[in-house]
């Protein structure tokens, strides 16, 4: 396995949701190995200023390109606009090595409550969350295939969590979405294999990201994970980014349809 800044020279990662958390950590890791980055995110103008500054520093330090798109990755207009601008920015098609789905956008509400002051989860909430955090991946994959943007040996990676299998307060809609993502990735691993695509999921351990902090009583989750983790700490975004990088290497070319735990053994206890 190469270990130099030119390992992924001339190929691109498309990262959906890369302004913070796992997506941003992946940008930093992949850029160190020469991969160019196209990143979609949704931020206010005030927050975007710092995001773009961070991207610029990473690009200069590693001598790669980072193309930033403050577009809505979840509607047809945003996808079409991205395809048009990205296609005009790259030297040639068939350049996308990685499609990373790191969108964290969903509803955190209870299924039911006796309090009229508390909103409960609606069917629309579930559908919107499932599309954002799961089934939008199929739209992006089909689009990149149609536009002939994938490399011959490309990788698709989704992100899930233990909350897909366990109860976390207010997490029902996200849990439904993540469970859907698991099924979807299995079918994608089979049906897109003939196009050279390898589809895998990473199940990260409890990680202190902006999206985790929005979960009710997230501090309890962090404290519990810290006490139970065999390695004595919670997962970091960098831990996950390291595995995203590994899955992009030639040596990982036979991994397809897998659910990979990146949690220091947290799921074992």
Backbone as CSV, one residue per row, in Angstrom:
resi,resn,N_x,N_y,N_z,CA_x,CA_y,CA_z,C_x,C_y,C_z
1,UNK,0.844,-1.204,0.000,0.000,0.000,0.000,0.877,1.252,0.000
2,UNK,0.636,2.132,-0.970,1.407,3.356,-1.032,1.105,4.235,0.175
3,UNK,2.103,4.997,0.566,1.905,5.933,1.673,2.547,7.261,1.309
4,UNK,2.009,7.898,0.287,2.534,9.187,-0.118,1.416,10.057,-0.635
5,UNK,1.725,11.329,-0.824,0.699,12.299,-1.149,0.137,12.137,-2.551
6,UNK,0.761,11.302,-3.375,0.315,11.128,-4.754,-0.432,9.817,-4.972
7,UNK,-0.778,9.127,-3.922,-1.433,7.821,-4.040,-2.712,7.885,-4.866
8,UNK,-3.515,8.938,-4.686,-4.784,9.070,-5.389,-4.772,10.257,-6.352
9,UNK,-3.631,10.517,-6.942,-3.487,11.636,-7.861,-4.463,11.501,-9.031
10,UNK,-5.100,12.580,-9.370,-5.983,12.686,-10.551,-7.356,12.049,-10.372
11,UNK,-7.678,11.531,-9.183,-9.039,11.034,-8.959,-9.732,11.918,-7.928
12,UNK,-11.062,11.741,-7.853,-11.881,12.625,-7.031,-12.734,11.848,-6.047
13,UNK,-13.001,12.474,-4.926,-14.030,12.013,-4.002,-15.179,13.003,-4.068
14,UNK,-16.394,12.486,-4.122,-17.584,13.319,-3.988,-18.163,13.054,-2.604
15,UNK,-18.160,14.071,-1.780,-18.590,13.919,-0.394,-19.869,14.721,-0.178
16,UNK,-20.915,14.007,0.165,-22.212,14.630,0.429,-22.310,14.901,1.920
17,UNK,-22.168,16.155,2.304,-22.167,16.526,3.717,-20.756,16.549,4.251
18,UNK,-19.985,17.583,3.928,-18.570,17.575,4.282,-18.081,18.809,5.001
19,UNK,-18.981,19.619,5.535,-18.534,20.840,6.204,-18.121,20.610,7.652
20,UNK,-18.450,19.439,8.203,-18.082,19.115,9.584,-18.138,17.603,9.770
21,UNK,-17.819,17.149,10.975,-17.975,15.740,11.327,-17.192,14.775,10.476
22,UNK,-17.798,13.634,10.163,-17.119,12.575,9.424,-16.704,13.038,8.030
23,UNK,-17.578,13.781,7.354,-17.261,14.219,6.001,-16.046,15.114,5.961
24,UNK,-15.955,16.049,6.907,-14.804,16.951,6.931,-13.524,16.200,7.284
25,UNK,-13.605,15.264,8.226,-12.426,14.462,8.572,-11.951,13.656,7.370
26,UNK,-12.905,13.149,6.573,-12.537,12.387,5.373,-11.834,13.279,4.358
27,UNK,-12.292,14.518,4.219,-11.630,15.445,3.303,-10.162,15.616,3.688
28,UNK,-9.920,15.845,4.965,-8.540,16.045,5.418,-7.680,14.812,5.160
29,UNK,-8.219,13.633,5.439,-7.454,12.396,5.270,-7.177,12.102,3.799
30,UNK,-8.194,12.178,2.974,-8.032,11.834,1.558,-7.143,12.839,0.839
31,UNK,-7.246,14.113,1.217,-6.403,15.133,0.595,-4.923,14.864,0.867
32,UNK,-4.615,14.337,2.043,-3.213,14.015,2.375,-2.643,12.965,1.439
33,UNK,-3.513,12.185,0.822,-3.067,11.142,-0.098,-3.334,11.507,-1.546
34,UNK,-3.519,12.795,-1.799,-3.560,13.286,-3.163,-4.905,13.257,-3.844
35,UNK,-5.978,12.902,-3.132,-7.288,12.837,-3.762,-7.920,14.226,-3.810
36,UNK,-8.405,14.585,-4.983,-9.165,15.823,-5.122,-10.566,15.625,-4.553
37,UNK,-11.178,16.713,-4.117,-12.452,16.611,-3.403,-13.494,17.548,-4.012
38,UNK,-14.677,17.008,-4.258,-15.861,17.818,-4.532,-16.798,17.601,-3.355
39,UNK,-17.216,18.666,-2.712,-17.978,18.525,-1.477,-19.252,19.369,-1.542
40,UNK,-20.372,18.735,-1.203,-21.647,19.438,-1.105,-22.028,19.575,0.361
41,UNK,-22.625,20.694,0.703,-23.024,20.962,2.078,-24.058,22.068,2.057
42,UNK,-24.722,22.269,3.179,-25.665,23.375,3.338,-25.280,24.158,4.585
43,UNK,-24.840,25.395,4.396,-24.447,26.236,5.514,-24.893,27.673,5.263
44,UNK,-25.046,28.429,6.339,-25.329,29.853,6.217,-24.077,30.563,5.711
45,UNK,-24.257,31.777,5.223,-23.127,32.542,4.697,-22.062,32.763,5.765
46,UNK,-22.494,32.979,7.003,-21.544,33.222,8.090,-20.695,31.992,8.370
47,UNK,-21.338,30.827,8.448,-20.601,29.589,8.707,-19.763,29.198,7.497
48,UNK,-20.286,29.425,6.312,-19.581,29.014,5.094,-18.227,29.706,4.956
49,UNK,-18.119,30.923,5.425,-16.854,31.649,5.314,-15.717,30.864,5.969
50,UNK,-15.967,30.333,7.170,-14.950,29.538,7.859,-14.738,28.201,7.164
51,UNK,-15.822,27.600,6.682,-15.721,26.318,5.977,-14.821,26.458,4.753
52,UNK,-15.043,27.483,3.956,-14.247,27.687,2.748,-12.788,27.972,3.079
53,UNK,-12.551,28.677,4.171,-11.176,28.940,4.599,-10.472,27.639,4.956
54,UNK,-11.189,26.751,5.649,-10.616,25.449,5.998,-10.295,24.637,4.743
55,UNK,-11.219,24.633,3.797,-10.989,23.906,2.549,-9.770,24.449,1.808
56,UNK,-9.657,25.765,1.779,-8.545,26.393,1.069,-7.212,26.009,1.692
57,UNK,-7.152,25.976,3.015,-5.909,25.601,3.699,-5.544,24.148,3.420
58,UNK,-6.535,23.255,3.438,-6.280,21.836,3.165,-5.787,21.648,1.729
59,UNK,-6.427,22.338,0.786,-6.051,22.210,-0.626,-4.618,22.684,-0.858
60,UNK,-4.263,23.810,-0.282,-2.913,24.348,-0.473,-1.868,23.463,0.179
61,UNK,-2.152,22.990,1.374,-1.190,22.163,2.100,-0.888,20.866,1.365
62,UNK,-1.908,20.305,0.719,-1.745,18.991,0.096,-1.672,19.031,-1.427
63,UNK,-1.738,20.230,-1.981,-1.637,20.428,-3.433,-2.690,19.630,-4.189
64,UNK,-3.933,19.753,-3.713,-5.069,19.111,-4.364,-6.127,20.173,-4.655
65,UNK,-7.121,19.771,-5.411,-8.257,20.651,-5.655,-9.402,20.285,-4.704
66,UNK,-10.038,21.300,-4.139,-11.269,21.098,-3.377,-12.311,22.045,-3.948
67,UNK,-13.321,21.460,-4.560,-14.418,22.238,-5.129,-15.591,22.184,-4.164
68,UNK,-16.039,23.347,-3.714,-17.083,23.420,-2.694,-18.396,23.893,-3.310
69,UNK,-19.474,23.197,-2.966,-20.789,23.511,-3.511,-21.790,23.606,-2.357
70,UNK,-22.247,24.814,-2.094,-23.262,25.016,-1.057,-24.634,24.826,-1.712
71,UNK,-24.904,23.574,-2.112,-26.122,23.207,-2.820,-26.939,22.254,-1.962
72,UNK,-28.201,22.152,-2.284,-29.054,21.147,-1.657,-28.857,19.829,-2.383
73,UNK,-28.218,18.879,-1.722,-27.942,17.572,-2.334,-29.183,16.701,-2.432
74,UNK,-30.299,17.185,-1.884,-31.488,16.348,-1.773,-32.588,16.709,-2.765
75,UNK,-32.288,17.614,-3.685,-33.296,17.876,-4.712,-32.666,17.821,-6.096
76,UNK,-33.512,17.647,-7.095,-33.031,17.461,-8.468,-32.293,18.688,-8.981
77,UNK,-32.752,19.861,-8.587,-32.088,21.088,-9.033,-30.658,21.155,-8.533
78,UNK,-30.453,20.825,-7.257,-29.105,20.842,-6.695,-28.195,19.837,-7.365
79,UNK,-28.711,18.641,-7.620,-27.906,17.605,-8.277,-27.544,18.013,-9.704
80,UNK,-28.510,18.549,-10.429,-28.262,18.957,-11.822,-27.242,20.092,-11.889
81,UNK,-27.375,21.039,-10.963,-26.440,22.160,-10.929,-25.025,21.674,-10.620
82,UNK,-24.934,20.714,-9.687,-23.612,20.169,-9.371,-23.005,19.493,-10.592
83,UNK,-23.761,18.641,-11.261,-23.238,17.902,-12.414,-22.721,18.862,-13.475
84,UNK,-23.471,19.901,-13.738,-23.068,20.874,-14.745,-21.754,21.562,-14.377
85,UNK,-21.658,22.033,-13.151,-20.462,22.766,-12.736,-19.256,21.844,-12.568
86,UNK,-19.495,20.672,-11.990,-18.380,19.745,-11.779,-17.829,19.242,-13.110
87,UNK,-18.691,18.885,-14.029,-18.254,18.366,-15.327,-17.415,19.394,-16.080
88,UNK,-17.723,20.672,-15.889,-16.945,21.729,-16.544,-15.638,22.031,-15.828
89,UNK,-15.463,21.471,-14.628,-14.275,21.782,-13.825,-13.202,20.704,-13.892
90,UNK,-13.579,19.489,-14.290,-12.618,18.385,-14.305,-12.103,18.151,-15.718
91,UNK,-10.894,17.630,-15.791,-10.241,17.445,-17.083,-10.918,16.380,-17.930
92,UNK,-11.397,15.332,-17.283,-12.040,14.253,-18.015,-13.027,13.528,-17.114
93,UNK,-13.960,12.826,-17.743,-14.936,12.060,-16.984,-14.291,10.803,-16.407
94,UNK,-15.106,9.961,-15.770,-14.635,8.726,-15.136,-13.510,9.012,-14.148
95,UNK,-13.749,10.018,-13.291,-12.710,10.442,-12.357,-13.105,10.285,-10.900
96,UNK,-14.370,9.910,-10.624,-14.824,9.830,-9.237,-14.496,8.459,-8.656
97,UNK,-13.578,8.441,-7.725,-13.157,7.208,-7.060,-14.067,6.859,-5.899
98,UNK,-14.603,7.890,-5.217,-15.381,7.671,-3.998,-16.623,8.541,-3.984
99,UNK,-17.744,7.927,-3.672,-18.970,8.647,-3.318,-19.239,8.362,-1.852
100,UNK,-19.078,9.372,-1.011,-19.294,9.227,0.433,-20.577,9.933,0.817
101,UNK,-21.496,9.185,1.389,-22.775,9.747,1.832,-22.678,10.045,3.324
102,UNK,-22.559,11.322,3.652,-22.376,11.742,5.045,-23.381,12.827,5.415
103,UNK,-24.575,12.719,4.856,-25.614,13.707,5.140,-26.266,13.395,6.487
104,UNK,-26.257,14.372,7.369,-26.884,14.221,8.689,-27.996,15.248,8.799
105,UNK,-29.149,14.876,8.286,-30.281,15.803,8.297,-31.544,15.000,8.579
106,UNK,-32.139,15.205,9.735,-33.317,14.420,10.075,-34.089,15.019,11.226
107,UNK,-35.202,14.393,11.538,-36.081,14.847,12.607,-35.850,14.037,13.875
108,UNK,-35.707,14.745,14.976,-35.482,14.106,16.272,-36.688,14.393,17.162
109,UNK,-37.686,13.545,17.046,-38.939,13.731,17.787,-39.407,12.391,18.335
110,UNK,-40.190,12.419,19.397,-40.745,11.161,19.931,-41.886,10.659,19.054
111,UNK,-42.169,9.359,19.175,-43.296,8.788,18.445,-44.634,9.251,19.026
112,UNK,-44.637,9.510,20.340,-45.885,9.905,20.999,-45.556,10.627,22.297
113,UNK,-46.421,11.529,22.682,-46.252,12.220,23.956,-47.617,12.669,24.464
114,UNK,-47.739,12.746,25.777,-48.981,13.233,26.387,-49.035,14.753,26.437
115,UNK,-47.908,15.403,26.120,-47.840,16.857,26.185,-48.207,17.462,24.833
116,UNK,-49.194,18.323,24.829,-49.590,18.969,23.586,-48.540,19.970,23.108
117,UNK,-47.616,20.331,23.990,-46.575,21.301,23.633,-45.410,20.657,22.878
118,UNK,-45.377,19.337,22.849,-44.273,18.628,22.203,-44.736,18.051,20.872
119,UNK,-43.979,18.351,19.821,-44.293,17.795,18.511,-43.914,16.323,18.450
120,UNK,-44.750,15.530,17.809,-44.439,14.112,17.626,-44.053,13.850,16.183
121,UNK,-43.425,12.723,15.985,-42.915,12.355,14.672,-44.071,12.065,13.715
122,UNK,-44.041,12.713,12.570,-45.067,12.478,11.554,-44.534,11.546,10.470
123,UNK,-45.426,11.036,9.658,-45.005,10.199,8.536,-44.141,11.007,7.576
124,UNK,-44.478,12.271,7.368,-43.645,13.132,6.522,-42.238,13.282,7.095
125,UNK,-42.144,13.415,8.424,-40.829,13.500,9.075,-39.999,12.255,8.767
126,UNK,-40.636,11.094,8.873,-39.940,9.821,8.613,-39.485,9.745,7.161
127,UNK,-40.355,10.125,6.253,-40.020,10.054,4.827,-38.893,11.010,4.472
128,UNK,-38.950,12.228,4.996,-37.900,13.205,4.717,-36.556,12.762,5.287
129,UNK,-36.580,12.225,6.502,-35.341,11.763,7.130,-34.766,10.573,6.392
130,UNK,-35.627,9.650,5.979,-35.161,8.470,5.261,-34.542,8.850,3.929
131,UNK,-35.130,9.797,3.228,-34.540,10.207,1.953,-33.201,10.897,2.186
132,UNK,-33.148,11.791,3.171,-31.913,12.534,3.424,-30.769,11.617,3.820
133,UNK,-31.038,10.652,4.701,-29.967,9.868,5.308,-29.843,8.464,4.742
134,UNK,-30.657,8.148,3.727,-30.586,6.804,3.156,-30.793,6.820,1.649
135,UNK,-32.033,6.910,1.223,-32.348,6.601,-0.172,-31.881,7.659,-1.167
136,UNK,-31.480,8.839,-0.715,-30.874,9.798,-1.645,-29.591,9.237,-2.247
137,UNK,-28.982,8.276,-1.577,-27.759,7.663,-2.090,-27.997,7.009,-3.444
138,UNK,-29.165,6.418,-3.642,-29.426,5.750,-4.916,-29.565,6.772,-6.039
139,UNK,-30.161,7.917,-5.758,-30.274,8.953,-6.789,-28.891,9.451,-7.218
140,UNK,-28.017,9.657,-6.249,-26.666,10.124,-6.578,-25.874,9.066,-7.338
141,UNK,-26.003,7.822,-6.939,-25.264,6.751,-7.626,-25.724,6.619,-9.073
142,UNK,-27.012,6.589,-9.284,-27.546,6.488,-10.651,-27.098,7.677,-11.502
143,UNK,-27.117,8.869,-10.912,-26.740,10.057,-11.660,-25.276,10.006,-12.093
144,UNK,-24.385,9.634,-11.184,-22.967,9.566,-11.532,-22.699,8.487,-12.571
145,UNK,-23.434,7.383,-12.493,-23.314,6.343,-13.523,-23.792,6.856,-14.879
146,UNK,-24.950,7.503,-14.886,-25.510,8.029,-16.132,-24.561,9.022,-16.784
147,UNK,-23.914,9.857,-15.971,-23.003,10.879,-16.491,-21.596,10.336,-16.723
148,UNK,-21.396,9.039,-16.480,-20.098,8.367,-16.684,-18.981,9.052,-15.904
149,UNK,-19.261,9.342,-14.632,-18.278,10.026,-13.799,-17.505,9.092,-12.875
150,UNK,-18.002,7.877,-12.652,-17.288,6.946,-11.782,-16.050,6.374,-12.483
151,UNK,-14.981,6.172,-11.705,-13.838,5.391,-12.171,-14.275,3.937,-12.389
152,UNK,-13.410,3.169,-13.038,-13.733,1.759,-13.281,-13.728,0.937,-11.997
153,UNK,-13.067,1.420,-10.960,-12.980,0.708,-9.681,-13.312,1.695,-8.562
154,UNK,-14.579,2.085,-8.490,-14.987,3.135,-7.552,-15.609,2.546,-6.295
155,UNK,-15.692,3.386,-5.261,-16.210,2.963,-3.967,-17.383,3.853,-3.552
156,UNK,-18.394,3.233,-2.979,-19.523,3.946,-2.389,-19.551,3.594,-0.910
157,UNK,-19.579,4.601,-0.071,-19.553,4.370,1.378,-20.682,5.162,2.036
158,UNK,-21.472,4.473,2.835,-22.488,5.109,3.653,-22.112,5.002,5.119
159,UNK,-22.750,5.817,5.936,-22.445,5.853,7.366,-23.693,5.521,8.171
160,UNK,-23.550,4.610,9.105,-24.658,4.251,9.974,-24.198,4.300,11.430
161,UNK,-25.069,3.901,12.338,-24.752,3.991,13.757,-25.454,2.882,14.521
162,UNK,-25.041,2.706,15.765,-25.646,1.693,16.617,-27.113,2.012,16.905
163,UNK,-27.471,3.279,16.715,-28.855,3.681,16.914,-29.816,3.052,15.928
164,UNK,-29.296,2.412,14.885,-30.158,1.678,13.958,-30.697,0.405,14.595
165,UNK,-30.042,-0.048,15.654,-30.405,-1.325,16.271,-30.793,-1.209,17.739
166,UNK,-30.574,-0.030,18.336,-30.872,0.160,19.746,-31.711,1.425,19.932
167,UNK,-32.366,1.501,21.065,-33.199,2.664,21.355,-32.352,3.834,21.835
168,UNK,-32.470,4.966,21.132,-31.940,6.236,21.603,-33.105,7.225,21.605
169,UNK,-33.222,8.000,22.640,-34.354,8.915,22.760,-34.424,9.874,21.562
170,UNK,-35.592,9.969,20.965,-35.813,10.890,19.862,-35.217,10.487,18.540
171,UNK,-34.673,9.272,18.455,-33.873,8.856,17.292,-34.658,8.004,16.303
172,UNK,-35.972,7.839,16.507,-36.741,6.875,15.718,-36.620,7.100,14.222
173,UNK,-36.800,8.337,13.752,-36.756,8.602,12.315,-35.388,8.293,11.730
174,UNK,-34.329,8.656,12.456,-32.976,8.386,11.983,-32.700,6.887,12.002
175,UNK,-33.158,6.207,13.044,-32.982,4.761,13.133,-33.652,4.058,11.952
176,UNK,-34.865,4.487,11.613,-35.560,3.924,10.454,-34.745,4.161,9.180
177,UNK,-34.201,5.369,9.048,-33.405,5.701,7.872,-32.147,4.839,7.793
178,UNK,-31.466,4.668,8.924,-30.227,3.896,8.923,-30.495,2.409,8.660
179,UNK,-31.612,1.901,9.149,-31.969,0.517,8.854,-32.251,0.351,7.367
180,UNK,-32.923,1.326,6.787,-33.165,1.329,5.345,-31.855,1.367,4.572
181,UNK,-30.911,2.159,5.050,-29.615,2.277,4.381,-28.888,0.939,4.348
182,UNK,-29.010,0.164,5.411,-28.371,-1.156,5.442,-28.922,-2.049,4.340
183,UNK,-30.227,-2.102,4.188,-30.824,-2.910,3.130,-30.423,-2.392,1.756
184,UNK,-30.471,-1.075,1.605,-30.122,-0.476,0.322,-28.695,-0.802,-0.074
185,UNK,-27.774,-0.723,0.868,-26.366,-0.980,0.544,-26.140,-2.422,0.113
186,UNK,-26.907,-3.350,0.686,-26.804,-4.754,0.277,-27.201,-4.918,-1.187
187,UNK,-28.314,-4.330,-1.561,-28.788,-4.434,-2.942,-27.860,-3.683,-3.906
188,UNK,-27.336,-2.538,-3.472,-26.405,-1.801,-4.320,-25.114,-2.575,-4.524
189,UNK,-24.650,-3.256,-3.481,-23.424,-4.036,-3.592,-23.536,-5.092,-4.678
190,UNK,-24.735,-5.669,-4.808,-24.945,-6.707,-5.825,-25.215,-6.101,-7.194
191,UNK,-26.153,-5.168,-7.258,-26.624,-4.712,-8.562,-25.678,-3.733,-9.257
192,UNK,-24.809,-3.060,-8.513,-23.876,-2.136,-9.138,-22.472,-2.719,-9.274
193,UNK,-22.285,-3.949,-8.834,-20.960,-4.570,-8.916,-20.481,-4.678,-10.358
194,UNK,-21.376,-4.933,-11.275,-20.969,-5.091,-12.680,-20.449,-3.785,-13.281
195,UNK,-20.694,-2.663,-12.588,-20.145,-1.384,-13.024,-18.827,-1.060,-12.306
196,UNK,-18.316,-2.022,-11.555,-17.061,-1.812,-10.845,-17.200,-1.104,-9.524
197,UNK,-18.440,-0.920,-9.055,-18.664,-0.206,-7.798,-18.679,-1.167,-6.621
198,UNK,-18.012,-0.787,-5.553,-18.024,-1.543,-4.307,-18.734,-0.695,-3.259
199,UNK,-19.816,-1.232,-2.692,-20.651,-0.487,-1.760,-20.522,-1.070,-0.359
200,UNK,-20.184,-0.227,0.602,-20.015,-0.674,1.982,-20.551,0.363,2.954
201,UNK,-20.854,-0.111,4.164,-21.297,0.779,5.240,-20.279,0.769,6.373
202,UNK,-20.085,1.917,6.966,-19.286,2.034,8.174,-20.228,2.348,9.332
203,UNK,-20.156,1.538,10.381,-20.904,1.839,11.606,-19.925,2.409,12.612
204,UNK,-19.979,3.707,12.770,-19.085,4.377,13.708,-19.597,4.217,15.126
205,UNK,-18.686,4.230,16.058,-19.076,4.274,17.456,-19.601,5.653,17.809
206,UNK,-19.998,5.821,19.053,-20.449,7.134,19.517,-19.318,8.143,19.292
207,UNK,-19.633,9.200,18.541,-18.642,10.204,18.169,-19.212,11.589,18.445
208,UNK,-18.427,12.434,19.060,-18.902,13.769,19.434,-18.860,14.692,18.216
209,UNK,-19.892,14.609,17.409,-20.032,15.440,16.220,-21.197,16.420,16.419
210,UNK,-21.310,17.435,15.569,-22.449,18.349,15.684,-23.795,17.634,15.595
211,UNK,-23.893,16.597,14.763,-25.166,15.877,14.637,-25.490,15.091,15.904
212,UNK,-24.475,14.528,16.566,-24.734,13.794,17.809,-25.260,14.736,18.888
213,UNK,-24.706,15.928,18.938,-25.096,16.874,19.985,-26.562,17.289,19.877
214,UNK,-27.169,17.074,18.709,-28.579,17.417,18.554,-29.512,16.332,19.114
215,UNK,-28.950,15.158,19.390,-29.757,14.075,19.952,-30.031,14.379,21.428
216,UNK,-31.270,14.247,21.893,-31.571,14.500,23.305,-30.689,13.669,24.234
217,UNK,-30.140,14.318,25.258,-29.317,13.649,26.266,-28.105,12.952,25.647
218,UNK,-27.485,13.600,24.668,-26.321,12.998,24.001,-25.145,12.814,24.952
219,UNK,-25.070,13.647,25.995,-23.958,13.504,26.950,-24.010,12.143,27.635
220,UNK,-25.215,11.646,27.897,-25.333,10.317,28.503,-24.783,9.249,27.566
221,UNK,-25.065,9.382,26.274,-24.530,8.440,25.289,-23.001,8.472,25.283
222,UNK,-22.436,9.672,25.322,-20.984,9.823,25.297,-20.357,9.207,26.551
223,UNK,-20.931,9.508,27.716,-20.393,8.971,28.976,-20.484,7.453,29.012
224,UNK,-21.604,6.919,28.556,-21.788,5.462,28.557,-20.805,4.794,27.602
225,UNK,-20.648,5.355,26.407,-19.735,4.774,25.427,-18.297,4.809,25.921
226,UNK,-17.934,5.898,26.589,-16.572,6.011,27.126,-16.307,4.936,28.174
227,UNK,-17.275,4.709,29.033,-17.094,3.735,30.110,-17.103,2.295,29.595
228,UNK,-17.827,2.042,28.506,-17.981,0.680,27.999,-16.978,0.311,26.915
229,UNK,-16.356,1.284,26.281,-15.469,0.965,25.162,-14.233,0.207,25.640
230,UNK,-13.920,-0.923,25.021,-12.743,-1.711,25.441,-11.445,-0.920,25.391
231,UNK,-11.391,0.084,24.510,-10.156,0.858,24.377,-10.191,2.161,25.182
232,UNK,-11.253,2.374,25.951,-11.269,3.435,26.945,-11.558,4.840,26.462
233,UNK,-12.028,4.974,25.234,-12.403,6.303,24.749,-13.476,6.147,23.677
234,UNK,-14.123,7.262,23.319,-15.100,7.194,22.250,-14.401,7.334,20.894
235,UNK,-15.134,7.058,19.859,-14.639,7.162,18.497,-14.460,8.628,18.116
236,UNK,-13.478,8.912,17.254,-13.281,10.259,16.723,-13.587,10.265,15.229
237,UNK,-13.902,11.416,14.664,-14.092,11.485,13.211,-12.870,10.995,12.443
238,UNK,-11.689,11.210,13.005,-10.456,10.778,12.343,-10.366,9.257,12.279
239,UNK,-10.862,8.561,13.314,-10.888,7.097,13.273,-11.685,6.616,12.062
240,UNK,-12.817,7.245,11.836,-13.686,6.854,10.726,-13.058,7.238,9.390
241,UNK,-12.463,8.423,9.331,-11.808,8.866,8.096,-10.681,7.912,7.690
242,UNK,-9.979,7.374,8.666,-8.904,6.426,8.363,-9.443,5.195,7.637
243,UNK,-10.602,4.716,8.040,-11.175,3.528,7.416,-11.774,3.864,6.047
244,UNK,-12.325,5.052,5.910,-12.783,5.506,4.596,-11.613,5.486,3.616
245,UNK,-10.488,6.005,4.062,-9.282,5.964,3.227,-8.888,4.528,2.879
246,UNK,-8.869,3.660,3.878,-8.475,2.263,3.627,-9.379,1.591,2.605
247,UNK,-10.666,1.882,2.657,-11.608,1.272,1.723,-11.415,1.773,0.294
248,UNK,-10.717,2.873,0.130,-10.438,3.397,-1.210,-9.182,2.795,-1.835
249,UNK,-8.390,2.099,-1.062,-7.143,1.557,-1.578,-7.386,0.338,-2.468
250,UNK,-6.406,0.030,-3.299,-6.502,-1.152,-4.169,-6.663,-2.426,-3.345
251,UNK,-5.998,-2.469,-2.196,-6.041,-3.670,-1.360,-7.434,-3.953,-0.810
252,UNK,-8.296,-2.945,-0.804,-9.658,-3.127,-0.291,-10.662,-3.402,-1.407
253,UNK,-10.151,-3.711,-2.589,-11.010,-3.871,-3.749,-11.945,-5.065,-3.714
254,UNK,-11.732,-6.004,-2.784,-12.590,-7.182,-2.692,-13.601,-7.071,-1.548
255,UNK,-13.658,-5.904,-0.920,-14.640,-5.670,0.139,-15.865,-5.038,-0.493
256,UNK,-16.979,-5.733,-0.433,-18.205,-5.269,-1.069,-19.402,-5.792,-0.278
257,UNK,-20.328,-4.909,0.038,-21.519,-5.314,0.785,-21.283,-5.525,2.262
258,UNK,-20.218,-4.938,2.789,-19.858,-5.163,4.193,-20.380,-4.062,5.102
259,UNK,-20.618,-4.430,6.356,-20.878,-3.480,7.433,-19.657,-3.516,8.337
260,UNK,-18.907,-2.432,8.368,-17.634,-2.398,9.069,-17.778,-1.549,10.337
261,UNK,-17.530,-2.166,11.481,-17.590,-1.457,12.763,-16.291,-0.689,12.977
262,UNK,-16.411,0.596,13.163,-15.254,1.441,13.481,-15.559,2.098,14.819
263,UNK,-15.303,1.339,15.874,-15.737,1.790,17.207,-14.860,1.287,18.343
264,UNK,-13.698,0.732,18.022,-12.816,0.245,19.067,-13.364,-0.949,19.842
265,UNK,-14.389,-1.605,19.301,-14.991,-2.735,19.968,-16.217,-2.369,20.801
266,UNK,-16.685,-1.145,20.676,-17.848,-0.686,21.447,-19.066,-1.572,21.234
267,UNK,-19.264,-2.053,20.018,-20.452,-2.857,19.705,-20.405,-4.237,20.341
268,UNK,-19.247,-4.623,20.865,-19.112,-5.960,21.467,-19.672,-6.028,22.872
269,UNK,-19.972,-4.876,23.481,-20.352,-4.884,24.884,-21.768,-4.331,25.069
